[in-house]
Amino acid sequence: MISKLVYSVSESKTQGKMSDKRCRLTETGRQKLLNVIQDKNDSKLGRDASLDRGTVKKIREGKKAVNYSSLDRLFSSLNLDLERGDYQNLEKPRALHRYNAPESSVQPIIDQKPQKPTKEFMIALYDLDYLHQRTSFKTAIEDVKPAATFLIHGKPHYGQRWLLNQLKSQVPYHTNAWQKSIYIKPHRKDIEVIWQDLAQELKTSASPKDVAKELYQHWLKSTVILAIHDVDLIAGSPLKQFMDEFWQPLVADVKKAGQLQSSYRMLLFLVDNINSKSKLEKSLSFLENIDINEPHIPFVLKELEPFGKNLIEAWVGVQEQSFLSLWKTTASIKEVMCEIVERDSQPISVFTDICQCFDFEWYEIERGLAL
């Protein structure tokens, strides 16, 4: 999303000027595109969208900026909606800490190579909230082995994927884990899509039994982590079928074998990005307290919440020394951070604006997430 703080021009004024803005796809947008184009060549895609092959290649790879109008034409030619979360506007915004910054110093970010966030900055960012979810998960992952299932849920832009990747770092043997994210889309929400997606990755036939058999073999050699994003799109019979025909039998086999070999883990994360737990409950059981006897039933992590002023103040107080060498203005770090969260408390918006304060790109951090 485009942050209310980072961009000083209102949405209504920006709408008519977007065609010339320099943009690139976020990882979400890129996955949406790749799910549709699959093996189609760039030349044909370009002809259908009235774009040259080079532009299509740039969009597909997601590394170089293109005009917004090019993104829009390509998506339209494929009957895809280009939504706010699908692209990142790379025009250099006015700095949030702009108290001493003359307007003439603002240059388009596309003329600069984005700075890589420092190790200290990343450690500080990881420590910003989600404490309850991380603590619950740590306890669960110690108590339930070798298999477990989790539901991450909250409103849009509350950092579900960011949290997922934090939780992954707490999983035993996660460094060399076999991991796979499945992105459900409105136009590809048939259960067969999941079988095909997994089968292609595992190089086996697209039947639940064969996929489970192959995944079991991977588990014998390493931790296995699966994540289904936008799980609400398969709520109902497709999700029930996935759990009954694939996940529950696989977990049963792993649990039985785990009595002899329990070092590696078999984990499934259901990621709900629109706070649709009540919808999922119509076809799926959930656990509010971890149950070691039913690892195939999803354990519900606490619903993600907006960031508050008190949270930010406490966080800045702990991390201030880590920020001093990066802070380029005389403005108070605490005041700027509190202003950020007061204007928009959605976690992803807050992360985006905090990164902007230190001349880092949230997009660069997001695209590096493994799941």
Disulfide bonds with the S-S distance in Angstrom:
none
